[in-house]
């Protein structure tokens, strides 16, 4: 994981310089993965909402609902003009179909996800009795709607998702840091790190720096996939301790001692 922090940005920067066409395909894979990553965090928020409402494990249908909206989000971002950044070429796959065809496919994915959601609510009593889960389910369905309802551009096809995901992440990490053994000091350290990384991201423009920064973000996705894997008992216990305040039981523990 530590090695990938240096390796991924360097390789992506070199690839952008050496082969803009191949870099375009790599960036396409990146946008598909980013759509999935955004929705994995949405799934995590639904899990917290379920804990808050005392609903128990999320129904399996929710995974399929988010897979469909992920597909729509990937197509929205992958076909957006200019999203591939300086130094790379958009893959021919993205221009093989007319924009109207992509829109139709995206709409079909969102409508199917909406239909599955309505069926889930109609047939699952636990979901109907969980108001917080219902709210976050609607928000998850609407997550990629800006890029579908408005002409494709960075204002509608990327930034709404990036800002929403970033805001979610800042809240989650702020709570995690503040309720660590360092307490307020941990929160201050997190805020300073976020500020420094934000400035660095703003300054990384042009070739090859934009590709280098994309490599850093890709590494963040890989790290998150491991560090937030709730199937791991150790990680699950940390999340339960630091986010115990969302639980319907109301049995809270201290941020550092577990008492």
CORMO-V74967 format. One record per pair of residues at least 6 apart in sequence whose ideal C-beta (glycine too) atoms are under 7 Angstrom apart, sorted by the first residue. I is the first residue (numbers start at 0). J is the second residue. D is the distance in Angstrom with one decimal. If there is no record, write none. Layout:
i=I j=J d=D
i=I j=J d=D
//
This chain:
i=0 j=222 d=5.9
i=3 j=218 d=5.3
i=3 j=221 d=6.3
i=4 j=218 d=5.2
i=7 j=214 d=4.1
i=7 j=217 d=5.4
i=7 j=218 d=4.9
i=8 j=211 d=4.4
i=8 j=214 d=3.1
i=8 j=215 d=5.2
i=10 j=214 d=6.9
i=11 j=25 d=6.8
i=11 j=210 d=4.7
i=11 j=211 d=6.8
i=11 j=213 d=5.9
i=11 j=214 d=4.0
i=12 j=207 d=3.6
i=12 j=210 d=4.7
i=12 j=211 d=4.3
i=12 j=214 d=6.8
i=14 j=21 d=6.3
i=14 j=22 d=5.0
i=14 j=25 d=6.4
i=15 j=22 d=4.5
i=15 j=86 d=4.4
i=15 j=87 d=5.6
i=15 j=206 d=6.1
i=15 j=207 d=5.3
i=15 j=210 d=4.0
i=16 j=86 d=6.8
i=16 j=206 d=6.6
i=16 j=207 d=5.6
i=19 j=86 d=5.8
i=19 j=87 d=5.0
i=19 j=88 d=4.8
i=20 j=88 d=5.0
i=22 j=86 d=6.8
i=22 j=87 d=4.0
i=22 j=210 d=6.9
i=23 j=83 d=5.4
i=23 j=87 d=4.7
i=23 j=88 d=4.4
i=23 j=89 d=5.5
i=23 j=90 d=4.9
i=24 j=90 d=5.2
i=26 j=83 d=4.9
i=26 j=84 d=6.8
i=26 j=87 d=5.5
i=27 j=77 d=5.6
i=27 j=90 d=5.2
i=29 j=213 d=6.4
i=29 j=217 d=6.2
i=30 j=73 d=6.3
i=30 j=76 d=4.4
i=30 j=77 d=5.0
i=30 j=82 d=6.8
i=31 j=73 d=4.4
i=31 j=77 d=6.7
i=32 j=220 d=6.3
i=34 j=69 d=4.9
i=34 j=72 d=3.8
i=34 j=73 d=4.1
i=34 j=76 d=6.3
i=35 j=69 d=5.1
i=36 j=220 d=5.0
i=37 j=72 d=6.8
i=37 j=160 d=5.6
i=37 j=164 d=4.8
i=38 j=65 d=4.5
i=38 j=68 d=6.4
i=38 j=69 d=4.7
i=40 j=164 d=6.1
i=40 j=167 d=5.7
i=40 j=168 d=6.9
i=41 j=65 d=6.4
i=41 j=139 d=4.6
i=41 j=142 d=6.3
i=42 j=65 d=5.8
i=43 j=227 d=6.9
i=44 j=135 d=5.6
i=44 j=167 d=6.6
i=45 j=57 d=5.9
i=45 j=61 d=6.3
i=45 j=132 d=6.4
i=45 j=135 d=5.0
i=45 j=136 d=6.7
i=45 j=139 d=6.6
i=46 j=57 d=6.0
i=47 j=242 d=6.3
i=47 j=245 d=5.1
i=48 j=131 d=4.1
i=48 j=132 d=4.7
i=48 j=135 d=4.5
i=49 j=55 d=6.8
i=49 j=57 d=5.5
i=49 j=129 d=6.7
i=49 j=132 d=5.5
i=50 j=245 d=5.5
i=50 j=246 d=5.2
i=50 j=247 d=6.8
i=51 j=131 d=5.0
i=51 j=245 d=4.5
i=51 j=246 d=6.9
i=51 j=247 d=6.0
i=52 j=129 d=3.8
i=52 j=130 d=6.8
i=52 j=131 d=5.0
i=52 j=132 d=5.6
i=52 j=247 d=6.1
i=53 j=247 d=3.3
i=54 j=125 d=5.1
i=54 j=129 d=4.4
i=54 j=132 d=5.9
i=55 j=125 d=6.9
i=58 j=119 d=6.2
i=58 j=123 d=5.8
i=58 j=126 d=6.7
i=60 j=115 d=5.9
i=60 j=119 d=4.8
i=63 j=115 d=6.3
i=64 j=112 d=4.8
i=64 j=115 d=5.1
i=64 j=116 d=5.6
i=65 j=139 d=6.3
i=67 j=108 d=4.7
i=67 j=111 d=5.5
i=67 j=112 d=3.9
i=68 j=108 d=6.8
i=68 j=109 d=6.5
i=68 j=112 d=5.1
i=68 j=139 d=6.7
i=68 j=140 d=6.5
i=68 j=142 d=6.3
i=68 j=143 d=5.6
i=70 j=108 d=4.9
i=71 j=105 d=4.4
i=71 j=108 d=4.0
i=71 j=109 d=5.2
i=71 j=143 d=5.2
i=71 j=147 d=6.8
i=72 j=143 d=4.0
i=72 j=160 d=6.7
i=74 j=101 d=5.5
i=74 j=104 d=6.2
i=74 j=105 d=5.1
i=75 j=105 d=5.9
i=75 j=143 d=6.0
i=75 j=146 d=3.7
i=75 j=147 d=6.3
i=75 j=156 d=5.5
i=76 j=82 d=6.0
i=76 j=156 d=6.0
i=76 j=157 d=6.0
i=77 j=93 d=5.6
i=78 j=93 d=5.1
i=78 j=98 d=6.9
i=78 j=101 d=4.9
i=78 j=151 d=6.6
i=79 j=151 d=4.7
i=79 j=156 d=4.0
i=79 j=157 d=6.5
i=80 j=151 d=6.5
i=81 j=153 d=7.0
i=82 j=157 d=6.4
i=83 j=89 d=5.1
i=84 j=209 d=4.8
i=84 j=210 d=6.8
i=85 j=205 d=5.6
i=85 j=206 d=5.1
i=85 j=209 d=5.9
i=86 j=206 d=3.8
i=86 j=207 d=6.7
i=86 j=210 d=6.5
i=105 j=147 d=5.4
i=106 j=147 d=6.5
i=109 j=147 d=6.4
i=112 j=140 d=6.0
i=113 j=140 d=6.0
i=116 j=136 d=6.1
i=116 j=140 d=6.0
i=119 j=126 d=5.9
i=120 j=126 d=5.6
i=120 j=127 d=5.8
i=126 j=132 d=6.1
i=126 j=133 d=7.0
i=142 j=160 d=6.7
i=142 j=163 d=6.9
i=143 j=160 d=6.7
i=145 j=155 d=4.7
i=145 j=159 d=4.4
i=146 j=155 d=5.4
i=146 j=156 d=4.1
i=149 j=155 d=4.0
i=169 j=193 d=6.7
i=172 j=189 d=5.9
i=173 j=186 d=6.1
i=173 j=189 d=6.3
i=174 j=241 d=6.2
i=174 j=242 d=6.6
i=175 j=241 d=5.4
i=176 j=185 d=4.1
i=176 j=186 d=4.9
i=176 j=188 d=6.9
i=176 j=189 d=3.9
i=177 j=183 d=6.7
i=177 j=185 d=6.1
i=177 j=186 d=4.0
i=177 j=254 d=6.8
i=178 j=241 d=4.3
i=178 j=254 d=3.5
i=179 j=185 d=4.4
i=179 j=254 d=6.7
i=179 j=255 d=6.8
i=180 j=255 d=4.3
i=182 j=254 d=6.1
i=182 j=255 d=6.3
i=200 j=212 d=5.9
i=203 j=209 d=6.0
i=203 j=211 d=6.3
i=203 j=212 d=4.0
i=227 j=234 d=6.8
i=228 j=234 d=5.8
i=229 j=235 d=4.9
i=229 j=238 d=6.3
i=240 j=252 d=5.5
i=240 j=257 d=6.0
i=243 j=250 d=6.7
i=243 j=251 d=5.0
i=243 j=252 d=5.5
i=244 j=251 d=5.7
i=252 j=258 d=6.3
//
